[in-house]
Amino acid sequence: MKASGWASGKLVLCGEHAVVHGQPALAFAVDRGTTATVEHVDGPTTVTAHDPSPKVVGAVRQVFGPSGAHVVLTTDLPIGRGMGSSASLAVALVRARRALGGPPRGSEYEEAFAVERLFHGQPSGVDVAVACHGGVVRFQRTPEPVITPLPCPRWRAVVVDTGKVGVTATLVAEVTARRPTIDADLEAIGRLVEDARAVLHDPRALGPLLTENHRLLRRIGVSTGELDGIVGWCLAAGALGAKLSGAGGGGVVLALVDDPEPVLAEARRRGYDAWPTSPAEANR
């Protein structure tokens, strides 16, 4: 007997890092994600994946147990780039287990968040919320997380991949250690999130808010010279706004655009992998 589950990756529109400390965030699902295919076997639980790291194997065994399953994992998300690859994996595993007939162990979000903690220790939960719901989500971390799905906008964006991994747990810990000095910046990011929600369907009004969010992320110490440079040339190529998306320290830049081609062409000229994207309405 065999079953599969799929879940999307995500991009943070506004609010990364501040969301860990109680501020809201906006994030959206992308049309890339992770598939987990499971079948019953005799013997220990095993994993086939491009990179079956100890954390990935641990996640699979947390969901399926130490024996009785073989799980095949495939993904078209870049790993460690702030696009929610571990949350996508966690939700895909939970969906595969349920598709195989496994009973719920709480809500889908609760099950997957427990798996996500294997990767990041104390994640905010926004990545799992988007992987569960698809579309655009406003998320706020509270004792009971507040997850608000929003109407899906139709604007376009470009993702520029630095090719460098940002270690989320390390970056979150470094930001936490800078408090309370940076609290005013975290609060400003929270206000930007609400401003962005108000103009979510107006890319020309939304774009400058993304760029301002990047400036604040730079102030709290999670950007790099390379990320700042990419934001700069995306804007010069016509982007309406641009920012790092995710924990920082590497990862990807999100550029909001009218026409993806000028930013894509500039990324190619500079030797970066880049691709167009839009908010994905729902998980398939």
C-alpha positions as CSV (number, residue, x, y, z in Angstrom):
1,M,0.0,0.0,0.0
2,K,1.4,3.4,-1.0
3,A,0.3,7.0,-0.4
4,S,1.6,10.5,-1.1
5,G,1.4,14.0,0.4
6,W,2.4,17.3,-1.1
7,A,2.9,20.8,0.4
8,S,4.1,24.1,-0.9
9,G,7.1,26.2,0.0
10,K,6.7,29.9,0.9
11,L,8.1,33.4,0.7
12,V,7.7,36.0,3.5
13,L,6.3,39.2,2.1
14,C,6.8,41.2,5.3
15,G,7.7,40.4,8.9
16,E,10.5,37.9,9.2
17,H,12.3,37.8,12.5
18,A,9.8,40.2,14.1
19,V,7.3,37.4,13.9
20,V,9.4,35.3,16.3
21,H,8.9,38.1,18.9
22,G,5.1,38.4,18.7
23,Q,4.7,40.8,15.7
24,P,2.5,39.7,12.7
25,A,3.9,38.5,9.4
26,L,2.6,38.1,5.9
27,A,3.7,35.2,3.8
28,F,2.5,33.4,0.6
29,A,2.7,29.9,-0.9
30,V,4.7,29.4,-4.0
31,D,4.1,26.8,-6.7
32,R,7.1,24.8,-5.7
33,G,7.0,22.2,-2.9
34,T,7.8,18.8,-1.5
35,T,6.2,15.4,-2.2
36,A,6.5,12.6,0.4
37,T,5.5,9.1,-0.9
38,V,5.3,6.3,1.7
39,E,4.7,2.6,1.6
40,H,4.5,-0.1,4.3
41,V,7.6,-2.3,4.6
42,D,9.0,-4.8,7.0
43,G,12.0,-3.6,8.9
44,P,13.3,-0.2,9.9
45,T,11.9,3.0,8.5
46,T,14.1,4.2,5.6
47,V,14.3,7.3,3.5
48,T,15.2,7.9,-0.1
49,A,16.0,11.6,-0.8
50,H,18.5,13.8,-2.5
51,D,20.0,14.7,0.8
52,P,18.8,12.3,3.6
53,S,20.4,14.3,6.4
54,P,20.0,13.1,10.0
55,K,17.4,15.8,10.6
56,V,15.4,14.6,7.5
57,V,15.6,11.0,8.7
58,G,14.6,12.1,12.2
59,A,11.6,13.9,10.8
60,V,10.5,10.9,8.8
61,R,10.8,8.6,11.8
62,Q,9.0,11.1,14.1
63,V,6.0,10.9,11.7
64,F,6.1,7.2,10.7
65,G,7.9,5.6,13.6
66,P,11.2,3.7,13.7
67,S,10.0,0.8,11.6
68,G,7.4,-0.1,9.0
69,A,7.8,2.5,6.3
70,H,9.9,3.5,3.3
71,V,9.5,7.2,2.4
72,V,10.6,8.8,-0.9
73,L,11.1,12.5,-0.8
74,T,11.3,14.8,-3.8
75,T,11.3,18.6,-3.9
76,D,11.9,21.5,-6.3
77,L,12.5,24.0,-3.5
78,P,16.1,25.2,-2.9
79,I,17.1,23.9,0.5
80,G,18.2,26.3,3.3
81,R,17.2,29.5,1.3
82,G,14.3,30.7,3.4
83,M,11.6,29.2,1.2
84,G,10.1,26.9,3.9
85,S,11.6,23.7,2.7
86,S,11.6,22.0,6.1
87,A,8.0,23.1,6.8
88,S,7.0,21.9,3.3
89,L,8.6,18.6,4.2
90,A,6.8,18.4,7.6
91,V,3.4,19.0,6.1
92,A,4.0,16.6,3.2
93,L,4.9,13.9,5.7
94,V,1.8,14.5,7.8
95,R,-0.4,14.4,4.7
96,A,1.2,11.2,3.5
97,R,0.7,9.5,6.8
98,R,-2.9,10.5,6.9
99,A,-3.4,9.5,3.3
100,L,-2.1,6.1,4.2
101,G,-4.8,5.8,6.9
102,G,-3.0,7.1,9.9
103,P,-5.3,8.8,12.4
104,P,-4.8,12.6,13.2
105,R,-2.6,13.5,16.1
106,G,-4.1,16.9,16.5
107,S,-4.5,19.5,13.7
108,E,-2.4,19.3,10.6
109,Y,-0.6,22.5,11.8
110,E,0.1,21.1,15.2
111,E,1.5,17.8,13.8
112,A,3.7,19.5,11.3
113,F,4.9,22.2,13.7
114,A,6.2,19.5,16.0
115,V,8.3,18.1,13.1
116,E,9.4,21.6,12.0
117,R,10.9,22.1,15.5
118,L,13.4,19.3,14.7
119,F,15.0,21.6,12.1
120,H,14.8,25.0,13.7
121,G,14.3,24.6,17.5
122,Q,11.9,27.5,18.1
123,P,10.5,28.5,14.7
124,S,7.7,31.1,14.5
125,G,5.2,28.7,12.8
126,V,4.6,31.0,9.8
127,D,6.2,28.5,7.4
128,V,4.0,25.6,8.5
129,A,0.9,27.8,8.5
130,V,1.5,28.7,4.8
131,A,2.3,25.1,3.9
132,C,-1.0,24.0,5.5
133,H,-3.2,26.7,4.0
134,G,-1.7,27.9,0.7
135,G,-2.4,31.4,-0.7
136,V,-1.5,34.4,1.5
137,V,-1.5,34.1,5.3
138,R,-1.3,36.7,8.0
139,F,0.3,35.0,11.0
140,Q,0.9,36.1,14.5
141,R,2.7,34.0,17.1
142,T,0.7,33.9,20.4
143,P,0.1,31.0,22.8
144,E,-2.6,30.0,20.3
145,P,-1.2,31.2,16.9
146,V,-3.5,33.5,14.9
147,I,-3.6,32.3,11.3
148,T,-5.7,34.4,8.9
149,P,-5.9,33.3,5.3
150,L,-6.3,36.3,3.0
151,P,-7.6,36.7,-0.6
152,C,-4.9,35.8,-3.0
153,P,-3.5,38.8,-5.0
154,R,-2.5,38.6,-8.7
155,W,0.8,40.4,-8.8
156,R,4.0,38.9,-10.0
157,A,7.4,38.6,-8.4
158,V,10.9,37.3,-9.1
159,V,13.0,35.2,-6.8
160,V,16.8,35.6,-7.0
161,D,18.8,32.8,-5.3
162,T,22.2,33.7,-3.8
163,G,23.0,30.0,-3.7
164,K,24.1,30.5,-0.1
165,V,22.5,28.8,2.9
166,G,21.3,30.9,5.8
167,V,21.1,29.0,9.1
168,T,17.7,30.0,10.5
169,A,18.2,28.8,14.1
170,T,21.5,30.7,14.3
171,L,20.2,33.9,12.8
172,V,17.1,33.8,15.1
173,A,19.3,33.4,18.1
174,E,21.5,36.3,17.1
175,V,18.5,38.6,16.6
176,T,17.2,37.5,20.0
177,A,20.5,38.3,21.6
178,R,20.3,41.9,20.2
179,R,17.1,42.7,22.1
180,P,16.0,45.0,23.5
181,T,18.3,47.3,21.5
182,I,16.4,46.4,18.2
183,D,12.9,46.2,19.6
184,A,11.9,49.5,18.0
185,D,12.9,48.0,14.6
186,L,11.0,44.8,15.3
187,E,7.9,46.9,16.1
188,A,8.4,49.0,12.9
189,I,8.4,45.8,10.9
190,G,5.2,44.8,12.6
191,R,3.6,48.0,11.6
192,L,4.8,47.5,8.0
193,V,3.0,44.2,7.9
194,E,-0.3,45.8,8.7
195,D,0.4,48.5,6.1
196,A,1.2,45.8,3.5
197,R,-2.0,43.9,4.3
198,A,-4.0,47.1,3.6
199,V,-2.5,47.4,0.1
200,L,-1.9,43.7,-0.6
201,H,-3.7,43.9,-4.0
202,D,-1.9,47.1,-5.1
203,P,1.7,46.1,-6.1
204,R,2.8,49.8,-6.7
205,A,1.8,50.7,-3.2
206,L,3.1,47.4,-1.8
207,G,6.5,47.5,-3.4
208,P,8.1,50.4,-1.4
209,L,6.9,48.7,1.8
210,L,9.0,45.6,0.9
211,T,12.0,47.8,0.3
212,E,11.5,49.5,3.7
213,N,11.2,46.0,5.3
214,H,14.6,45.1,3.8
215,R,16.1,48.3,5.3
216,L,14.9,47.3,8.7
217,L,16.1,43.8,8.3
218,R,19.5,45.2,7.5
219,R,19.4,47.3,10.6
220,I,18.7,44.3,12.8
221,G,21.7,42.6,11.3
222,V,20.4,39.7,9.1
223,S,21.2,41.0,5.6
224,T,24.5,40.8,3.9
225,G,26.4,42.9,1.4
226,E,25.4,40.5,-1.4
227,L,21.7,40.6,-0.4
228,D,21.8,44.4,-0.3
229,G,23.5,44.5,-3.7
230,I,20.8,42.2,-5.2
231,V,18.0,44.4,-3.8
232,G,19.7,47.4,-5.4
233,W,20.1,46.0,-8.9
234,C,16.6,44.6,-8.8
235,L,15.2,48.1,-8.1
236,A,17.5,49.5,-10.8
237,A,16.1,46.9,-13.2
238,G,12.5,48.1,-12.6
239,A,11.3,46.2,-9.6
240,L,8.6,47.9,-7.6
241,G,10.2,46.8,-4.3
242,A,12.6,44.1,-3.2
243,K,13.8,42.5,0.0
244,L,15.5,39.5,1.4
245,S,12.9,36.8,2.2
246,G,13.5,34.4,5.1
247,A,16.0,34.4,7.8
248,G,18.7,36.2,5.8
249,G,22.5,35.5,5.9
250,G,22.1,34.2,2.4
251,G,19.0,32.7,0.9
252,V,16.8,34.6,-1.6
253,V,15.7,38.0,-2.6
254,L,12.0,38.6,-3.4
255,A,11.4,41.3,-6.0
256,L,7.9,42.6,-6.8
257,V,7.6,43.4,-10.5
258,D,5.3,44.5,-13.2
259,D,7.3,42.6,-15.8
260,P,9.6,39.8,-14.6
261,E,11.9,39.8,-17.7
262,P,14.1,42.8,-16.9
263,V,15.0,41.5,-13.4
264,L,15.4,37.9,-14.8
265,A,17.7,39.2,-17.5
266,E,19.8,41.1,-15.0
267,A,20.0,38.1,-12.8
268,R,21.2,36.0,-15.7
269,R,23.8,38.6,-16.6
270,R,25.2,38.5,-13.1
271,G,25.2,34.7,-12.9
272,Y,22.3,34.2,-10.5
273,D,19.6,31.6,-10.7
274,A,16.2,33.4,-10.7
275,W,12.6,32.6,-11.6
276,P,9.2,34.2,-11.7
277,T,6.6,33.4,-9.1
278,S,3.1,34.5,-7.9
279,P,1.1,33.6,-4.8
280,A,-0.3,30.1,-5.3
281,E,-4.0,29.9,-4.6
282,A,-4.0,26.6,-2.7
283,N,-2.1,23.4,-2.2
284,R,-2.6,20.7,-4.7
